[in-house]
Amino acid sequence: MKNSGWFLLLLAFVEGAAVMVCELLGAKQLGVYFGSSLYAWSGVLGVTLGGLMIGYYLGGVLSGRKKDNYVFMILAIAGTLLAFMPTTGRWIMPKFIDYSVQTGTVLSLIVFMFPQLVLFGMTSPMIINALNKNSGRAGKMAGSVYAISTFGGIISTFLMGFYLLPNFGVDMPAVFFGTVLISLSSIGLFKMKKSIPGILSVALLSVCLAGYFGQKEYNSRKYKVVYSSEGILGQVKVVDQMFTTYTRGAREARILYVNNTAQSIIDKKNPEYSLWDWSYYMPSAASVFPAGSDVLLLGLGGGTLVKQFQRLGYNVEAVELDERIVDVTQRLFSLDSKVPITVDDGRHFINTTKNKYDLIALDLFHSETPPTQMISVEAFKMMKNRLNEGGMVIMNFYGYLTGKLGRSGRSVFRTFNAAGFDTKLLVTPGAEGARNLILLACTDKKDFTKSEYTEPGLNPLGDLTRYFVEPETLDTTNTVVLKDDIPVLEKMYVDCAVEWRKGVNESFTKSFIREKIR
C-alpha cells in the first residue's frame, strides 16, 4: 500500500486498543463464573502474554510472504472474534464450571480470548514490515508502531474503565471495537483492490451487528432480573427470587449479586429487613454503644447494615467504591437517600477524612475477595486514629480459622492486635466454610454479655461471648502481621476465595445457567 503509512499506523493504534479491550473484557466476563481472585487474574495475564507471544512469532513468519493484504484479513477475523467474545464466553464458561478455578479459567480463556490475541499479535510485525518497505528505516518504524500501539492500549484502557464498561457493559464495547477493526480492514482491502476479501470482511461486519442487535435479555419463572449492568468492578444484578433461610424458611427475596455472588438479600415484602441469618451478629456487637453514636460503614452492599445501625439509633455514614451500588441500593433496596454516602475507595477515605467515629464497620467483600489495601497494620492504625475514645472496628471476614485456609483469618487477628487493638473473634454458627468470622477490634474493654439485637422472626441475640473463639486456641504458626509493603494477604486467602466461588457456583451460577439468565 504505497503512501498509506498513516493508515497502517492507524491500524496499529486500533490494534493496541483492541488488545487491552480484549484483556479487560476477558477479566470481567471471567469474574461472573470463576471470580476475581489472584488465580483468575493470573490466568488472564498469562493467556494474554501467551497469545501475543505466538502472534508476534507467526506475524514475523508471514511478513516474509510480502502479502500486505494479509494484515487486513487477519484484523477482520480478529475483530469478528472480539465482537463475539461476550457470546463465546457465555457459551464456553458454563462447560468448564465444574473444573477447578485454575483449570476452568485457563481452558475458558484459551477458547474465547486466546485466538484473537494471537491474531492481534501477528499484526504488529506485519505492519512494521509494510512500513519498512516504504521507508527503509526498520528500527524507527518498529519503535513507532509499538509506541502507537501501546498508546492505543492506554487510551482504550481509560475509555473502557471510566466510561464504556460502567455505562454499556461488555457487549457494546466488544461489538464497537470489533466493528472499527473490521471496517478499517475492509477499507484497506478495497483500497488494494482485493474485492472478494473486502466483501467477506463486510459480511463479517454484518454478522457482528446482527448478533448484537438480535440479543435478548432473559427472565424465567424462577428469576426476575430487575437490574443488570457490567462495569470495571464487575457485573451487578438485582434479582427477585425465592430464598430459603436457615431459620425462617422460604421467603420471596430481592438479592443484590456482584459477579453472581449474593452480596445482600432482603425480604421483598418487608424490605427493611435482611434474610441473611448471620447478618444480625454485627449490629448485635455494635449494640454495646449508646444511641446517637457515630458510625462509618465501609462497603454499602444493599444497605442492610445501614438499616440495622439506624434501628439502634446511630448516625450512619457510608463509603462505597461502585456508584452503581449506591444507585441500586437507593432505588431497589429502600435505602433512605438522606444517608450520607461517599463514592470513594475505603482506604483513600480513611486516609483523608478528618471526621471521628465511635464505630467503623468493614463489610468490603467484592464478590468473594476482600480488598487487601484495607487489611494491613498501617490501615488499621489509621482507622484507630479515626475513632473516638472507646471506639471499635468491626470487620467481616472468611469463616476459616484452622489449617491452611485459616491462615489469613489468623493473620488478620494478629494484625489488629499489632495495631494496638484488643481484638475478639466472633464466629457465627455453622461449619467453617459456611460461617462468617467477625473481628471486634476494641480500643478498650467491652462487655459483650450485654449486647442485644433482634429482628422479626429471629430470636433475640444477646451475650455474644458464647460465640467467641479463645485466642489461645489459635495456631499462630505461619501467621504474619500484614503490612502495606509486604502484600501477602491475597496469596493467603486465595484458597478461601476459591472455596467460596465453588459454593457460589453451586448455589447460584449453575441455576442461572439452567434458567438461561444471561
TORZA-835045 format. One line per field, with one value per residue (C-alpha): residue in three letters; z negated, x, y. Coordinates in pm, whole numbers. Layout:
N
aa <- c(ALA,...) $
w <- c(Z,...) $
u <- c(X,...) $
v <- c(Y,...) $
END
This chain:
518
aa <- c(MET,LYS,ASN,SER,GLY,TRP,PHE,LEU,LEU,LEU,LEU,ALA,PHE,VAL,GLU,GLY,ALA,ALA,VAL,MET,VAL,CYS,GLU,LEU,LEU,GLY,ALA,LYS,GLN,LEU,GLY,VAL,TYR,PHE,GLY,SER,SER,LEU,TYR,ALA,TRP,SER,GLY,VAL,LEU,GLY,VAL,THR,LEU,GLY,GLY,LEU,MET,ILE,GLY,TYR,TYR,LEU,GLY,GLY,VAL,LEU,SER,GLY,ARG,LYS,LYS,ASP,ASN,TYR,VAL,PHE,MET,ILE,LEU,ALA,ILE,ALA,GLY,THR,LEU,LEU,ALA,PHE,MET,PRO,THR,THR,GLY,ARG,TRP,ILE,MET,PRO,LYS,PHE,ILE,ASP,TYR,SER,VAL,GLN,THR,GLY,THR,VAL,LEU,SER,LEU,ILE,VAL,PHE,MET,PHE,PRO,GLN,LEU,VAL,LEU,PHE,GLY,MET,THR,SER,PRO,MET,ILE,ILE,ASN,ALA,LEU,ASN,LYS,ASN,SER,GLY,ARG,ALA,GLY,LYS,MET,ALA,GLY,SER,VAL,TYR,ALA,ILE,SER,THR,PHE,GLY,GLY,ILE,ILE,SER,THR,PHE,LEU,MET,GLY,PHE,TYR,LEU,LEU,PRO,ASN,PHE,GLY,VAL,ASP,MET,PRO,ALA,VAL,PHE,PHE,GLY,THR,VAL,LEU,ILE,SER,LEU,SER,SER,ILE,GLY,LEU,PHE,LYS,MET,LYS,LYS,SER,ILE,PRO,GLY,ILE,LEU,SER,VAL,ALA,LEU,LEU,SER,VAL,CYS,LEU,ALA,GLY,TYR,PHE,GLY,GLN,LYS,GLU,TYR,ASN,SER,ARG,LYS,TYR,LYS,VAL,VAL,TYR,SER,SER,GLU,GLY,ILE,LEU,GLY,GLN,VAL,LYS,VAL,VAL,ASP,GLN,MET,PHE,THR,THR,TYR,THR,ARG,GLY,ALA,ARG,GLU,ALA,ARG,ILE,LEU,TYR,VAL,ASN,ASN,THR,ALA,GLN,SER,ILE,ILE,ASP,LYS,LYS,ASN,PRO,GLU,TYR,SER,LEU,TRP,ASP,TRP,SER,TYR,TYR,MET,PRO,SER,ALA,ALA,SER,VAL,PHE,PRO,ALA,GLY,SER,ASP,VAL,LEU,LEU,LEU,GLY,LEU,GLY,GLY,GLY,THR,LEU,VAL,LYS,GLN,PHE,GLN,ARG,LEU,GLY,TYR,ASN,VAL,GLU,ALA,VAL,GLU,LEU,ASP,GLU,ARG,ILE,VAL,ASP,VAL,THR,GLN,ARG,LEU,PHE,SER,LEU,ASP,SER,LYS,VAL,PRO,ILE,THR,VAL,ASP,ASP,GLY,ARG,HIS,PHE,ILE,ASN,THR,THR,LYS,ASN,LYS,TYR,ASP,LEU,ILE,ALA,LEU,ASP,LEU,PHE,HIS,SER,GLU,THR,PRO,PRO,THR,GLN,MET,ILE,SER,VAL,GLU,ALA,PHE,LYS,MET,MET,LYS,ASN,ARG,LEU,ASN,GLU,GLY,GLY,MET,VAL,ILE,MET,ASN,PHE,TYR,GLY,TYR,LEU,THR,GLY,LYS,LEU,GLY,ARG,SER,GLY,ARG,SER,VAL,PHE,ARG,THR,PHE,ASN,ALA,ALA,GLY,PHE,ASP,THR,LYS,LEU,LEU,VAL,THR,PRO,GLY,ALA,GLU,GLY,ALA,ARG,ASN,LEU,ILE,LEU,LEU,ALA,CYS,THR,ASP,LYS,LYS,ASP,PHE,THR,LYS,SER,GLU,TYR,THR,GLU,PRO,GLY,LEU,ASN,PRO,LEU,GLY,ASP,LEU,THR,ARG,TYR,PHE,VAL,GLU,PRO,GLU,THR,LEU,ASP,THR,THR,ASN,THR,VAL,VAL,LEU,LYS,ASP,ASP,ILE,PRO,VAL,LEU,GLU,LYS,MET,TYR,VAL,ASP,CYS,ALA,VAL,GLU,TRP,ARG,LYS,GLY,VAL,ASN,GLU,SER,PHE,THR,LYS,SER,PHE,ILE,ARG,GLU,LYS,ILE,ARG) $
w <- c(0,125,-51,-316,-611,-814,-755,-876,-1186,-1248,-1232,-1485,-1718,-1694,-1730,-2051,-2181,-2095,-2287,-2609,-2540,-2493,-2820,-3024,-2875,-2947,-3312,-3358,-3193,-3385,-3717,-3672,-3655,-3822,-4043,-4060,-4274,-4211,-4009,-3772,-3705,-3664,-3404,-3210,-3211,-3125,-2833,-2706,-2703,-2555,-2272,-2188,-2202,-1950,-1739,-1722,-1602,-1338,-1223,-1168,-958,-746,-697,-462,-228,-102,-110,-266,-237,-495,-777,-684,-656,-992,-1163,-1014,-1161,-1493,-1503,-1447,-1728,-1956,-1873,-1958,-2267,-2515,-2332,-2307,-2670,-2788,-2578,-2687,-3056,-3176,-3019,-3242,-3558,-3730,-3685,-3942,-3925,-3786,-3516,-3425,-3396,-3162,-2941,-2904,-2815,-2557,-2378,-2393,-2422,-2303,-1922,-1872,-2084,-1856,-1556,-1719,-1794,-1430,-1300,-1461,-1277,-955,-985,-1061,-754,-530,-661,-635,-264,-215,-447,-479,-848,-1030,-1382,-1372,-1217,-1475,-1757,-1606,-1559,-1911,-2063,-1873,-1951,-2320,-2312,-2168,-2459,-2710,-2557,-2541,-2900,-3031,-2793,-2895,-3267,-3307,-3051,-2828,-3078,-3352,-3109,-2844,-2987,-2797,-2479,-2329,-2369,-2217,-1914,-1886,-1872,-1658,-1414,-1396,-1322,-1053,-894,-871,-735,-469,-366,-337,-128,113,147,251,497,308,372,262,-76,-116,-57,-301,-557,-514,-554,-884,-994,-914,-1115,-1418,-1412,-1359,-1651,-1879,-1796,-1798,-2164,-2424,-2800,-2965,-3274,-3388,-3619,-3890,-3845,-3756,-3670,-3797,-3713,-3534,-3439,-3365,-3490,-3564,-3913,-3778,-3691,-3915,-3909,-4119,-4105,-4261,-4358,-4638,-4903,-5182,-5513,-5782,-6049,-5870,-5577,-5217,-5154,-4849,-4829,-4640,-4602,-4502,-4312,-4218,-3974,-4073,-4441,-4664,-4848,-5013,-5050,-5170,-5235,-4938,-5140,-5425,-5262,-5583,-5693,-5572,-5502,-5579,-5902,-6005,-5936,-6272,-6460,-6352,-6485,-6799,-6858,-6786,-7037,-7321,-7206,-7309,-7075,-6900,-6830,-6502,-6265,-5947,-5721,-5459,-5193,-5129,-4972,-4971,-5271,-5524,-5784,-5741,-5831,-6122,-6268,-6223,-6422,-6705,-6686,-6534,-6293,-5991,-5712,-5432,-5175,-4856,-4562,-4294,-4212,-4064,-4407,-4555,-4285,-4309,-4689,-4699,-4418,-4470,-4833,-5004,-5141,-5258,-5013,-5307,-5433,-5354,-5110,-4966,-4642,-4713,-4790,-5160,-5220,-5047,-5253,-5581,-5483,-5403,-5629,-5936,-6095,-6409,-6473,-6759,-6533,-6196,-6026,-5736,-5508,-5199,-5006,-4630,-4508,-4701,-4770,-5025,-4924,-5059,-5084,-5372,-5567,-5691,-6017,-5861,-5756,-6100,-6275,-6053,-6145,-6511,-6466,-6324,-6633,-6934,-7275,-7346,-6975,-6789,-6443,-6330,-6031,-5839,-5701,-5583,-5846,-5843,-6143,-6130,-5894,-5572,-5491,-5829,-5797,-5653,-5930,-6200,-6038,-6028,-6400,-6472,-6263,-6453,-6779,-6634,-6555,-6926,-6945,-7197,-6944,-6990,-6746,-6692,-6469,-6351,-6385,-6126,-5974,-5887,-5516,-5581,-5861,-5899,-6115,-6271,-6425,-6703,-6742,-7054,-7194,-7546,-7726,-7607,-7791,-7511,-7757,-7747,-7367,-7238,-6899,-6726,-6405,-6316,-6304,-6483,-6845,-7038,-7007,-7334,-7521,-7220,-7433,-7378,-7012,-7085,-6999,-7261,-7110,-7300,-7080,-6759,-6584,-6519,-6300,-5968,-6061,-5991,-6070,-5738,-5605,-5308,-5170,-5204,-5022,-5105,-5213,-4869,-4837,-5184,-5120,-4756,-4852,-5071,-4776,-4553,-4803,-4827,-4448,-4433,-4673,-4474,-4151,-4311,-4479,-4216,-3892,-3777,-3847,-3637,-3356,-3370,-3365,-3078,-3272,-3096) $
u <- c(0,205,176,-53,180,-68,-336,-111,-21,-394,-435,-153,-330,-663,-497,-325,-656,-827,-569,-649,-1023,-986,-794,-1040,-1342,-1188,-1129,-1478,-1652,-1441,-1543,-1906,-1816,-1477,-1448,-1184,-922,-547,-590,-839,-623,-312,-498,-599,-246,-83,-314,-280,100,99,-132,71,397,277,124,448,632,373,346,719,698,413,591,831,545,518,137,25,-341,-286,-279,-626,-774,-622,-759,-1104,-1112,-972,-1236,-1509,-1379,-1360,-1716,-1844,-1625,-1914,-2122,-1847,-1755,-2110,-2116,-1787,-1752,-2056,-1899,-1592,-1770,-1721,-1344,-1119,-1093,-740,-821,-1161,-1016,-732,-938,-1218,-975,-800,-1132,-1287,-986,-666,-734,-793,-488,-274,-416,-360,0,56,-36,245,540,336,264,632,730,488,607,972,937,836,1088,1389,1424,1338,1433,1246,938,936,958,681,445,490,464,144,1,77,-75,-392,-393,-359,-649,-877,-797,-911,-1207,-1319,-1266,-1410,-1688,-1772,-1783,-1967,-2225,-2266,-2144,-1932,-2136,-2137,-1761,-1679,-1901,-1783,-1413,-1476,-1673,-1395,-1137,-1347,-1438,-1075,-975,-1247,-1128,-771,-873,-1082,-801,-576,-845,-896,-1269,-1355,-1175,-1325,-1676,-1615,-1498,-1818,-2016,-1838,-1933,-2298,-2290,-2143,-2403,-2690,-2570,-2553,-2891,-3057,-2970,-3240,-3239,-3396,-3606,-3758,-4027,-3767,-3581,-3687,-3389,-3480,-3146,-2829,-2512,-2147,-1867,-1497,-1578,-1780,-2132,-2409,-2752,-3064,-3288,-3626,-3648,-3735,-3467,-3460,-3314,-3188,-3424,-3720,-3790,-3856,-3920,-3972,-3643,-3463,-3093,-2802,-2544,-2190,-2036,-2312,-2213,-2503,-2397,-2729,-3061,-3375,-3730,-3921,-4242,-4057,-3753,-3629,-3502,-3229,-3272,-2907,-2927,-2575,-2612,-2759,-2443,-2269,-2539,-2559,-2188,-2241,-2526,-2277,-2266,-2541,-2796,-2658,-2318,-2146,-2086,-1878,-1967,-1709,-1890,-2256,-2387,-2767,-2781,-2857,-2609,-2714,-3072,-2963,-2741,-3019,-3256,-3003,-3035,-2692,-2584,-2458,-2225,-2121,-1842,-1890,-1650,-1905,-2150,-2390,-2432,-2535,-2798,-2931,-2947,-3143,-3384,-3434,-3339,-3533,-3229,-3307,-3148,-3066,-2800,-2464,-2271,-1929,-1823,-1459,-1205,-1225,-852,-841,-1137,-979,-653,-819,-1122,-1097,-1411,-1411,-1638,-1742,-1762,-1610,-1764,-1592,-1805,-1591,-1612,-1609,-1764,-1555,-1247,-1181,-964,-615,-537,-786,-628,-284,-136,-98,-466,-580,-370,-524,-871,-776,-681,-1028,-1202,-1328,-1213,-1357,-1425,-1428,-1370,-1594,-1482,-1650,-1414,-1393,-1509,-1193,-959,-786,-535,-410,-743,-749,-404,-542,-801,-543,-307,-580,-643,-271,-254,-539,-357,-31,-218,-298,-649,-794,-944,-1223,-1304,-1675,-1783,-2140,-2292,-2204,-1906,-1600,-1683,-2042,-1994,-1858,-1573,-1645,-1344,-1421,-1120,-1172,-974,-1089,-1265,-1621,-1884,-2035,-2250,-2479,-2512,-2866,-3034,-3327,-3528,-3873,-3876,-3541,-3464,-3309,-2932,-2760,-2441,-2212,-1934,-2080,-1978,-1624,-1318,-1044,-719,-520,-674,-539,-237,-12,228,296,87,223,149,13,192,144,491,460,132,94,-272,-414,-190,-305,-676,-684,-784,-1065,-1185,-1176,-1383,-1630,-1655,-1727,-2015,-2141,-2137,-2326,-2582,-2639,-2438,-2538,-2901,-2874,-2724,-3005,-3264,-3079,-3029,-2752) $
v <- c(0,290,625,475,483,689,425,145,346,398,20,-19,227,44,-298,-184,-53,-382,-588,-402,-421,-796,-833,-624,-798,-1136,-1047,-903,-1198,-1446,-1290,-1393,-1764,-1802,-1495,-1224,-1393,-1399,-1719,-1558,-1252,-1468,-1670,-1359,-1215,-1547,-1622,-1264,-1278,-1629,-1527,-1218,-1414,-1671,-1397,-1199,-1507,-1605,-1245,-1237,-1554,-1417,-1085,-1261,-1355,-995,-1002,-676,-771,-1045,-789,-661,-1009,-1106,-795,-851,-1202,-1078,-803,-1060,-1280,-974,-871,-1220,-1254,-1200,-1461,-1722,-1657,-1721,-2037,-2189,-2094,-2291,-2600,-2564,-2450,-2787,-2771,-2610,-2231,-2255,-2513,-2370,-2021,-2116,-2350,-2094,-1815,-2033,-2076,-1729,-1494,-1664,-1683,-1311,-1226,-1443,-1257,-918,-1015,-1112,-767,-563,-729,-729,-355,-290,-490,-297,39,-58,-130,229,393,168,256,-65,41,369,206,-73,180,394,101,-33,317,395,52,99,448,295,49,333,527,223,125,463,470,121,169,517,518,221,-67,126,263,-5,-337,-589,-644,-296,-225,-565,-500,-138,-218,-524,-310,-49,-320,-486,-152,-40,-379,-357,-11,-138,-438,-232,24,-263,-375,-703,-710,-1062,-1041,-692,-823,-1108,-854,-652,-974,-1038,-687,-756,-1078,-896,-619,-864,-1075,-772,-622,-964,-1032,-1080,-1042,-1344,-1384,-1709,-1837,-1877,-1546,-1196,-974,-628,-467,-573,-388,-452,-231,-223,-355,-646,-750,-617,-782,-740,-1046,-1121,-1489,-1728,-1771,-2027,-1913,-2149,-2020,-1859,-2090,-1987,-1618,-1401,-1215,-944,-1022,-798,-1003,-897,-1148,-1392,-1369,-1266,-950,-856,-1034,-855,-970,-831,-797,-629,-463,-307,-647,-880,-1252,-1327,-1527,-1424,-1053,-956,-1058,-737,-499,-709,-648,-280,-259,-208,157,402,559,866,706,794,502,480,188,89,-111,-35,-354,-347,-117,-391,-271,91,0,-219,53,308,85,109,488,552,826,634,747,509,477,275,241,144,421,165,5,340,392,36,40,363,270,-103,-175,105,285,637,881,1111,869,1040,819,896,725,654,384,299,335,673,791,678,848,1181,1225,1446,1302,1087,791,569,266,175,-129,-308,-525,-494,-817,-766,-1089,-1343,-1132,-855,-556,-608,-236,-216,-500,-402,-278,68,75,-45,218,485,357,370,736,799,656,846,730,387,324,-6,-153,-440,-645,-929,-1197,-1558,-1807,-2019,-2017,-2357,-2514,-2356,-2194,-2024,-1868,-1543,-1504,-1571,-1319,-1053,-1113,-1078,-759,-594,-665,-529,-205,-168,-313,-557,-799,-1053,-1332,-1395,-1684,-1730,-2080,-2342,-2519,-2312,-2298,-2187,-1936,-1584,-1458,-1119,-945,-697,-466,-254,37,-52,-337,-400,-604,-811,-1007,-702,-692,-735,-715,-884,-878,-1017,-1395,-1428,-1498,-1206,-1222,-1137,-1228,-1265,-1411,-1758,-1724,-1608,-1814,-1805,-1666,-1928,-2199,-2045,-2194,-1893,-2093,-1920,-1616,-1270,-907,-781,-473,-243,-311,-690,-769,-1140,-1146,-1219,-1523,-1637,-1611,-1723,-2079,-1941,-1736,-2043,-2242,-1956,-1937,-2310,-2257,-1959,-2159,-2447,-2223,-1955,-1959,-2308,-2227,-1909,-2116,-2373,-2096,-1919,-1597,-1402) $
END
